[in-house]
Amino acid sequence: MAFRKVLLERVPSMEEVLSISKSGLYFGAEFIRANQLERKVSVSFFVDDEDPYRIGFEFYDDSGREHSLVLMNSGRDSNSRGRTVKAGEFVNKNRILLAIQKDPVKTNRLFPITKERGTDIYYVCLRPSFENRVTFENRNTLDESVSGIYRYRDKQGKVIYIGKGLIKARANSPERKDWGVVHIEYSAIGDDETSLKWESFYIGSHLAEHQQLPEFNRIAGHK
């Protein structure tokens, strides 16, 4: 008999985390408590122009600040320490957040929160989530310099390969024209070591969920 790990959706977390879901962004109770943010009523968000995977936020005592959003108690208990913010516009403008929001596994949508030294800004480092998409037919529209992690899907939407490297060059490898690739999904990552880390993460996640590697990872030997 072969056992398969059960991927639990409702895993309680006592860590200082941000959770991303369809209903909004949730700041965990432990984070709010540890940083004495219970009396804060609004929050604004920041992006890092040098690193699109870093998202920052700052909390305020009032709700009248420009471009800030109201914090709400989570659940029905008015004394709940966790806080939720409806950030639909912000999420919809960010491909990375949109991709993460659609991930069916809750634990993949949890991110540790860190405070930026010397400021009142907190931040999370998001996970590259194949947030960019192009058809295999239009692969030559890709910039030749774009490197990172990528995965291929066939006409049924099944993931058939996960890899890293120069997205366009890899897609134009002669043997891949016969793989039945319909869509290329990718995340642009400039550092090869970071790409290797995330390639391994996603290959491992696929193996844990499906009990086998994607078809062409098995054939091509990239495991």
KAGI-V804468 format. One record per run of one state. SS is the DSSP state (A for helix, B for strand, O for the rest). FROM is the first residue (numbers start at 0). TO is the last residue. Records with the same first field share a line. If there is no record, write none. Layout:
SS->FROM-TO / FROM-TO
This chain:
O->0-15 / 21-22 / 27-27 / 34-40 / 48-49 / 60-67 / 70-70 / 73-81 / 85-86 / 92-93 / 101-104 / 112-112 / 115-120 / 125-130 / 141-145 / 153-157 / 171-172 / 178-181 / 188-190 / 210-213 / 220-222
B->16-20 / 23-26 / 41-47 / 50-59 / 68-69 / 71-72 / 82-84 / 109-111 / 113-114 / 121-124 / 131-134 / 146-152 / 158-165 / 182-187
A->28-33 / 87-91 / 94-100 / 105-108 / 135-140 / 166-170 / 173-177 / 191-209 / 214-219
